[in-house]
Amino acid sequence: MTKPASTAASNYVLRHHDVCEMLGVSRATLWRWQRDGHFPKPKQIGPDGPRALFGWLASDIEAWLASRRTLRI
């Protein structure tokens, strides 16, 4: 996973392995969170078809993390 010099404009795309590594969870956990509505669903970043690519905007993950922090306070 590579990060831009400025994370203020965090509109770069994270793939499954990046998000799993960032959060310290397995792909199955990430899928379960999505299924249960506890985690944002990925956005399609490639063309339609059998090999469509999906990922998350880093800003979406950062917003999700921030919302989780406020729930714990």
Biopython code that builds the backbone (N, CA, C, O; Angstrom):
import numpy as np
from Bio.PDB.StructureBuilder import StructureBuilder

atoms = [
    (1, "MET", "N", (0.850, -1.168, 0.000)),
    (1, "MET", "CA", (0.000, 0.000, 0.000)),
    (1, "MET", "C", (0.895, 1.231, 0.000)),
    (1, "MET", "O", (1.798, 1.350, 0.828)),
    (2, "THR", "N", (0.649, 2.124, -0.909)),
    (2, "THR", "CA", (1.413, 3.363, -0.945)),
    (2, "THR", "C", (0.489, 4.507, -0.596)),
    (2, "THR", "O", (-0.677, 4.526, -0.989)),
    (3, "LYS", "N", (1.020, 5.458, 0.146)),
    (3, "LYS", "CA", (0.237, 6.612, 0.552)),
    (3, "LYS", "C", (0.790, 7.846, -0.149)),
    (3, "LYS", "O", (2.001, 7.963, -0.341)),
    (4, "PRO", "N", (-0.095, 8.768, -0.531)),
    (4, "PRO", "CA", (0.385, 10.013, -1.109)),
    (4, "PRO", "C", (1.045, 10.866, -0.038)),
    (4, "PRO", "O", (0.880, 10.615, 1.156)),
    (5, "ALA", "N", (1.794, 11.877, -0.471)),
    (5, "ALA", "CA", (2.499, 12.748, 0.466)),
    (5, "ALA", "C", (1.521, 13.447, 1.406)),
    (5, "ALA", "O", (1.814, 13.609, 2.590)),
    (6, "SER", "N", (0.361, 13.863, 0.892)),
    (6, "SER", "CA", (-0.636, 14.529, 1.716)),
    (6, "SER", "C", (-1.856, 13.631, 1.851)),
    (6, "SER", "O", (-2.497, 13.294, 0.856)),
    (7, "THR", "N", (-2.176, 13.245, 3.079)),
    (7, "THR", "CA", (-3.350, 12.405, 3.275)),
    (7, "THR", "C", (-4.603, 13.241, 3.505)),
    (7, "THR", "O", (-5.679, 12.685, 3.727)),
    (8, "ALA", "N", (-4.485, 14.574, 3.457)),
    (8, "ALA", "CA", (-5.662, 15.424, 3.625)),
    (8, "ALA", "C", (-6.662, 15.173, 2.506)),
    (8, "ALA", "O", (-7.868, 15.142, 2.751)),
    (9, "ALA", "N", (-6.182, 14.994, 1.292)),
    (9, "ALA", "CA", (-7.055, 14.675, 0.157)),
    (9, "ALA", "C", (-6.949, 13.180, -0.092)),
    (9, "ALA", "O", (-6.322, 12.741, -1.056)),
    (10, "SER", "N", (-7.559, 12.414, 0.775)),
    (10, "SER", "CA", (-7.406, 10.961, 0.739)),
    (10, "SER", "C", (-8.404, 10.318, -0.214)),
    (10, "SER", "O", (-9.307, 9.600, 0.215)),
    (11, "ASN", "N", (-8.242, 10.573, -1.489)),
    (11, "ASN", "CA", (-9.141, 9.984, -2.463)),
    (11, "ASN", "C", (-8.436, 8.938, -3.304)),
    (11, "ASN", "O", (-8.805, 8.709, -4.455)),
    (12, "TYR", "N", (-7.431, 8.307, -2.741)),
    (12, "TYR", "CA", (-6.808, 7.202, -3.439)),
    (12, "TYR", "C", (-7.567, 5.930, -3.086)),
    (12, "TYR", "O", (-8.260, 5.873, -2.070)),
    (13, "VAL", "N", (-7.436, 4.920, -3.922)),
    (13, "VAL", "CA", (-8.221, 3.699, -3.789)),
    (13, "VAL", "C", (-7.435, 2.634, -3.041)),
    (13, "VAL", "O", (-6.257, 2.402, -3.311)),
    (14, "LEU", "N", (-8.112, 1.992, -2.093)),
    (14, "LEU", "CA", (-7.524, 0.894, -1.342)),
    (14, "LEU", "C", (-8.194, -0.399, -1.785)),
    (14, "LEU", "O", (-9.414, -0.444, -1.946)),
    (15, "ARG", "N", (-7.414, -1.437, -1.982)),
    (15, "ARG", "CA", (-7.945, -2.749, -2.347)),
    (15, "ARG", "C", (-8.132, -3.581, -1.079)),
    (15, "ARG", "O", (-7.737, -3.165, 0.010)),
    (16, "HIS", "N", (-8.740, -4.765, -1.234)),
    (16, "HIS", "CA", (-9.026, -5.631, -0.083)),
    (16, "HIS", "C", (-7.798, -5.849, 0.795)),
    (16, "HIS", "O", (-7.855, -5.677, 2.013)),
    (17, "HIS", "N", (-6.692, -6.227, 0.168)),
    (17, "HIS", "CA", (-5.509, -6.544, 0.973)),
    (17, "HIS", "C", (-4.996, -5.325, 1.732)),
    (17, "HIS", "O", (-4.484, -5.457, 2.844)),
    (18, "ASP", "N", (-5.132, -4.131, 1.136)),
    (18, "ASP", "CA", (-4.713, -2.908, 1.818)),
    (18, "ASP", "C", (-5.575, -2.644, 3.052)),
    (18, "ASP", "O", (-5.061, -2.328, 4.125)),
    (19, "VAL", "N", (-6.891, -2.777, 2.885)),
    (19, "VAL", "CA", (-7.820, -2.509, 3.983)),
    (19, "VAL", "C", (-7.637, -3.543, 5.099)),
    (19, "VAL", "O", (-7.622, -3.195, 6.279)),
    (20, "CYS", "N", (-7.500, -4.805, 4.716)),
    (20, "CYS", "CA", (-7.287, -5.856, 5.723)),
    (20, "CYS", "C", (-6.015, -5.603, 6.522)),
    (20, "CYS", "O", (-5.996, -5.755, 7.744)),
    (21, "GLU", "N", (-4.961, -5.216, 5.825)),
    (21, "GLU", "CA", (-3.690, -4.934, 6.495)),
    (21, "GLU", "C", (-3.823, -3.718, 7.407)),
    (21, "GLU", "O", (-3.320, -3.723, 8.531)),
    (22, "MET", "N", (-4.497, -2.683, 6.926)),
    (22, "MET", "CA", (-4.666, -1.449, 7.693)),
    (22, "MET", "C", (-5.445, -1.700, 8.981)),
    (22, "MET", "O", (-5.113, -1.143, 10.027)),
    (23, "LEU", "N", (-6.483, -2.542, 8.907)),
    (23, "LEU", "CA", (-7.346, -2.783, 10.055)),
    (23, "LEU", "C", (-6.922, -3.985, 10.882)),
    (23, "LEU", "O", (-7.401, -4.172, 12.001)),
    (24, "GLY", "N", (-6.031, -4.799, 10.339)),
    (24, "GLY", "CA", (-5.570, -5.979, 11.057)),
    (24, "GLY", "C", (-6.625, -7.070, 11.144)),
    (24, "GLY", "O", (-6.723, -7.769, 12.153)),
    (25, "VAL", "N", (-7.421, -7.215, 10.077)),
    (25, "VAL", "CA", (-8.472, -8.230, 10.049)),
    (25, "VAL", "C", (-8.314, -9.088, 8.793)),
    (25, "VAL", "O", (-7.596, -8.731, 7.859)),
    (26, "SER", "N", (-8.997, -10.214, 8.799)),
    (26, "SER", "CA", (-8.968, -11.099, 7.633)),
    (26, "SER", "C", (-9.975, -10.621, 6.588)),
    (26, "SER", "O", (-10.838, -9.790, 6.868)),
    (27, "ARG", "N", (-9.846, -11.159, 5.394)),
    (27, "ARG", "CA", (-10.780, -10.835, 4.321)),
    (27, "ARG", "C", (-12.193, -11.302, 4.688)),
    (27, "ARG", "O", (-13.178, -10.641, 4.359)),
    (28, "ALA", "N", (-12.283, -12.448, 5.373)),
    (28, "ALA", "CA", (-13.589, -12.967, 5.792)),
    (28, "ALA", "C", (-14.259, -12.018, 6.788)),
    (28, "ALA", "O", (-15.470, -11.806, 6.720)),
    (29, "THR", "N", (-13.487, -11.452, 7.702)),
    (29, "THR", "CA", (-14.040, -10.500, 8.673)),
    (29, "THR", "C", (-14.540, -9.254, 7.960)),
    (29, "THR", "O", (-15.618, -8.745, 8.265)),
    (30, "LEU", "N", (-13.754, -8.767, 7.011)),
    (30, "LEU", "CA", (-14.147, -7.592, 6.240)),
    (30, "LEU", "C", (-15.449, -7.863, 5.493)),
    (30, "LEU", "O", (-16.341, -7.014, 5.478)),
    (31, "TRP", "N", (-15.566, -9.026, 4.878)),
    (31, "TRP", "CA", (-16.779, -9.398, 4.155)),
    (31, "TRP", "C", (-17.968, -9.485, 5.110)),
    (31, "TRP", "O", (-19.061, -9.018, 4.787)),
    (32, "ARG", "N", (-17.757, -10.083, 6.291)),
    (32, "ARG", "CA", (-18.830, -10.232, 7.276)),
    (32, "ARG", "C", (-19.299, -8.859, 7.762)),
    (32, "ARG", "O", (-20.501, -8.635, 7.906)),
    (33, "TRP", "N", (-18.371, -7.947, 8.014)),
    (33, "TRP", "CA", (-18.747, -6.590, 8.423)),
    (33, "TRP", "C", (-19.597, -5.916, 7.342)),
    (33, "TRP", "O", (-20.591, -5.257, 7.647)),
    (34, "GLN", "N", (-19.198, -6.088, 6.078)),
    (34, "GLN", "CA", (-19.968, -5.500, 4.977)),
    (34, "GLN", "C", (-21.363, -6.102, 4.923)),
    (34, "GLN", "O", (-22.354, -5.381, 4.809)),
    (35, "ARG", "N", (-21.437, -7.418, 5.004)),
    (35, "ARG", "CA", (-22.715, -8.131, 4.933)),
    (35, "ARG", "C", (-23.661, -7.659, 6.029)),
    (35, "ARG", "O", (-24.858, -7.487, 5.796)),
    (36, "ASP", "N", (-23.118, -7.451, 7.225)),
    (36, "ASP", "CA", (-23.930, -7.056, 8.376)),
    (36, "ASP", "C", (-24.177, -5.547, 8.443)),
    (36, "ASP", "O", (-24.864, -5.077, 9.350)),
    (37, "GLY", "N", (-23.629, -4.786, 7.501)),
    (37, "GLY", "CA", (-23.851, -3.345, 7.447)),
    (37, "GLY", "C", (-22.984, -2.537, 8.400)),
    (37, "GLY", "O", (-23.298, -1.384, 8.697)),
    (38, "HIS", "N", (-21.888, -3.132, 8.887)),
    (38, "HIS", "CA", (-21.004, -2.437, 9.828)),
    (38, "HIS", "C", (-19.795, -1.798, 9.153)),
    (38, "HIS", "O", (-18.976, -1.165, 9.820)),
    (39, "PHE", "N", (-19.678, -1.956, 7.861)),
    (39, "PHE", "CA", (-18.510, -1.457, 7.140)),
    (39, "PHE", "C", (-18.960, -1.000, 5.759)),
    (39, "PHE", "O", (-19.844, -1.619, 5.166)),
    (40, "PRO", "N", (-18.366, 0.080, 5.232)),
    (40, "PRO", "CA", (-18.784, 0.566, 3.907)),
    (40, "PRO", "C", (-18.528, -0.478, 2.818)),
    (40, "PRO", "O", (-17.545, -1.219, 2.862)),
    (41, "LYS", "N", (-19.416, -0.515, 1.863)),
    (41, "LYS", "CA", (-19.235, -1.417, 0.734)),
    (41, "LYS", "C", (-18.232, -0.796, -0.240)),
    (41, "LYS", "O", (-18.159, 0.428, -0.352)),
    (42, "PRO", "N", (-17.459, -1.627, -0.946)),
    (42, "PRO", "CA", (-16.494, -1.080, -1.903)),
    (42, "PRO", "C", (-17.201, -0.488, -3.117)),
    (42, "PRO", "O", (-18.343, -0.830, -3.424)),
    (43, "LYS", "N", (-16.502, 0.394, -3.786)),
    (43, "LYS", "CA", (-17.010, 1.006, -5.010)),
    (43, "LYS", "C", (-16.338, 0.350, -6.207)),
    (43, "LYS", "O", (-15.184, -0.073, -6.129)),
    (44, "GLN", "N", (-17.063, 0.271, -7.305)),
    (44, "GLN", "CA", (-16.480, -0.285, -8.519)),
    (44, "GLN", "C", (-15.523, 0.732, -9.115)),
    (44, "GLN", "O", (-15.894, 1.885, -9.333)),
    (45, "ILE", "N", (-14.289, 0.309, -9.381)),
    (45, "ILE", "CA", (-13.279, 1.226, -9.910)),
    (45, "ILE", "C", (-12.814, 0.826, -11.294)),
    (45, "ILE", "O", (-11.935, 1.469, -11.868)),
    (46, "GLY", "N", (-13.390, -0.217, -11.826)),
    (46, "GLY", "CA", (-13.028, -0.682, -13.160)),
    (46, "GLY", "C", (-14.271, -0.912, -13.991)),
    (46, "GLY", "O", (-15.386, -0.678, -13.523)),
    (47, "PRO", "N", (-14.093, -1.366, -15.213)),
    (47, "PRO", "CA", (-15.238, -1.608, -16.078)),
    (47, "PRO", "C", (-16.068, -2.796, -15.588)),
    (47, "PRO", "O", (-15.578, -3.658, -14.859)),
    (48, "ASP", "N", (-17.346, -2.820, -16.010)),
    (48, "ASP", "CA", (-18.218, -3.949, -15.693)),
    (48, "ASP", "C", (-17.694, -5.215, -16.343)),
    (48, "ASP", "O", (-16.931, -5.165, -17.308)),
    (49, "GLY", "N", (-18.105, -6.330, -15.814)),
    (49, "GLY", "CA", (-17.727, -7.602, -16.402)),
    (49, "GLY", "C", (-17.229, -8.562, -15.352)),
    (49, "GLY", "O", (-17.228, -8.252, -14.161)),
    (50, "PRO", "N", (-16.807, -9.725, -15.792)),
    (50, "PRO", "CA", (-16.376, -10.750, -14.841)),
    (50, "PRO", "C", (-15.108, -10.383, -14.079)),
    (50, "PRO", "O", (-14.838, -10.963, -13.027)),
    (51, "ARG", "N", (-14.329, -9.439, -14.581)),
    (51, "ARG", "CA", (-13.088, -9.056, -13.910)),
    (51, "ARG", "C", (-13.154, -7.613, -13.396)),
    (51, "ARG", "O", (-12.143, -6.912, -13.362)),
    (52, "ALA", "N", (-14.345, -7.183, -13.002)),
    (52, "ALA", "CA", (-14.523, -5.829, -12.484)),
    (52, "ALA", "C", (-13.679, -5.648, -11.229)),
    (52, "ALA", "O", (-13.541, -6.569, -10.424)),
    (53, "LEU", "N", (-13.124, -4.467, -11.074)),
    (53, "LEU", "CA", (-12.289, -4.148, -9.920)),
    (53, "LEU", "C", (-13.084, -3.311, -8.925)),
    (53, "LEU", "O", (-13.846, -2.419, -9.299)),
    (54, "PHE", "N", (-12.884, -3.622, -7.652)),
    (54, "PHE", "CA", (-13.560, -2.890, -6.587)),
    (54, "PHE", "C", (-12.540, -2.432, -5.564)),
    (54, "PHE", "O", (-11.491, -3.054, -5.399)),
    (55, "GLY", "N", (-12.850, -1.338, -4.875)),
    (55, "GLY", "CA", (-11.972, -0.830, -3.835)),
    (55, "GLY", "C", (-12.686, 0.242, -3.031)),
    (55, "GLY", "O", (-13.816, 0.620, -3.338)),
    (56, "TRP", "N", (-12.017, 0.719, -2.010)),
    (56, "TRP", "CA", (-12.562, 1.749, -1.130)),
    (56, "TRP", "C", (-11.747, 3.013, -1.283)),
    (56, "TRP", "O", (-10.531, 2.952, -1.463)),
    (57, "LEU", "N", (-12.402, 4.157, -1.212)),
    (57, "LEU", "CA", (-11.679, 5.409, -1.123)),
    (57, "LEU", "C", (-11.095, 5.488, 0.282)),
    (57, "LEU", "O", (-11.760, 5.152, 1.262)),
    (58, "ALA", "N", (-9.863, 5.928, 0.368)),
    (58, "ALA", "CA", (-9.210, 6.043, 1.672)),
    (58, "ALA", "C", (-10.012, 6.972, 2.583)),
    (58, "ALA", "O", (-10.067, 6.756, 3.793)),
    (59, "SER", "N", (-10.625, 7.993, 2.015)),
    (59, "SER", "CA", (-11.422, 8.920, 2.826)),
    (59, "SER", "C", (-12.625, 8.215, 3.446)),
    (59, "SER", "O", (-13.023, 8.557, 4.560)),
    (60, "ASP", "N", (-13.216, 7.237, 2.750)),
    (60, "ASP", "CA", (-14.332, 6.474, 3.312)),
    (60, "ASP", "C", (-13.872, 5.634, 4.502)),
    (60, "ASP", "O", (-14.575, 5.539, 5.509)),
    (61, "ILE", "N", (-12.697, 5.029, 4.384)),
    (61, "ILE", "CA", (-12.163, 4.213, 5.479)),
    (61, "ILE", "C", (-11.812, 5.104, 6.670)),
    (61, "ILE", "O", (-12.087, 4.750, 7.817)),
    (62, "GLU", "N", (-11.203, 6.263, 6.395)),
    (62, "GLU", "CA", (-10.861, 7.187, 7.473)),
    (62, "GLU", "C", (-12.113, 7.680, 8.198)),
    (62, "GLU", "O", (-12.111, 7.801, 9.423)),
    (63, "ALA", "N", (-13.187, 7.965, 7.447)),
    (63, "ALA", "CA", (-14.442, 8.407, 8.065)),
    (63, "ALA", "C", (-15.041, 7.286, 8.906)),
    (63, "ALA", "O", (-15.563, 7.541, 9.991)),
    (64, "TRP", "N", (-14.972, 6.046, 8.419)),
    (64, "TRP", "CA", (-15.481, 4.908, 9.182)),
    (64, "TRP", "C", (-14.701, 4.752, 10.480)),
    (64, "TRP", "O", (-15.290, 4.543, 11.541)),
    (65, "LEU", "N", (-13.369, 4.854, 10.398)),
    (65, "LEU", "CA", (-12.542, 4.753, 11.605)),
    (65, "LEU", "C", (-12.879, 5.861, 12.599)),
    (65, "LEU", "O", (-12.960, 5.613, 13.802)),
    (66, "ALA", "N", (-13.075, 7.075, 12.103)),
    (66, "ALA", "CA", (-13.405, 8.201, 12.976)),
    (66, "ALA", "C", (-14.749, 7.967, 13.668)),
    (66, "ALA", "O", (-14.910, 8.297, 14.843)),
    (67, "SER", "N", (-15.708, 7.400, 12.941)),
    (67, "SER", "CA", (-17.013, 7.128, 13.546)),
    (67, "SER", "C", (-16.901, 6.050, 14.615)),
    (67, "SER", "O", (-17.618, 6.095, 15.614)),
    (68, "ARG", "N", (-16.013, 5.086, 14.419)),
    (68, "ARG", "CA", (-15.799, 4.029, 15.402)),
    (68, "ARG", "C", (-15.150, 4.595, 16.674)),
    (68, "ARG", "O", (-15.461, 4.161, 17.783)),
    (69, "ARG", "N", (-14.253, 5.559, 16.501)),
    (69, "ARG", "CA", (-13.599, 6.173, 17.662)),
    (69, "ARG", "C", (-14.595, 6.933, 18.514)),
    (69, "ARG", "O", (-14.529, 6.873, 19.742)),
    (70, "THR", "N", (-15.522, 7.650, 17.881)),
    (70, "THR", "CA", (-16.506, 8.410, 18.652)),
    (70, "THR", "C", (-17.489, 7.486, 19.363)),
    (70, "THR", "O", (-18.019, 7.848, 20.413)),
    (71, "LEU", "N", (-17.741, 6.312, 18.816)),
    (71, "LEU", "CA", (-18.627, 5.361, 19.494)),
    (71, "LEU", "C", (-18.015, 4.831, 20.780)),
    (71, "LEU", "O", (-18.740, 4.492, 21.715)),
    (72, "ARG", "N", (-16.697, 4.754, 20.841)),
    (72, "ARG", "CA", (-16.013, 4.193, 22.007)),
    (72, "ARG", "C", (-15.826, 5.193, 23.134)),
    (72, "ARG", "O", (-15.556, 4.795, 24.267)),
    (73, "ILE", "N", (-15.961, 6.465, 22.856)),
    (73, "ILE", "CA", (-15.727, 7.507, 23.872)),
    (73, "ILE", "C", (-16.911, 7.627, 24.784)),
    (73, "ILE", "O", (-16.903, 8.448, 25.701)),
]
sb = StructureBuilder()
sb.init_structure("model")
sb.init_model(0)
sb.init_chain("A")
sb.init_seg("    ")
for serial, (resi, resn, name, xyz) in enumerate(atoms, 1):
    if name == "N":
        sb.init_residue(resn, " ", resi, " ")
    sb.init_atom(name, np.array(xyz, "f"), 0.0, 1.0, " ", f" {name:<3s}", serial, name[0])
structure = sb.get_structure()
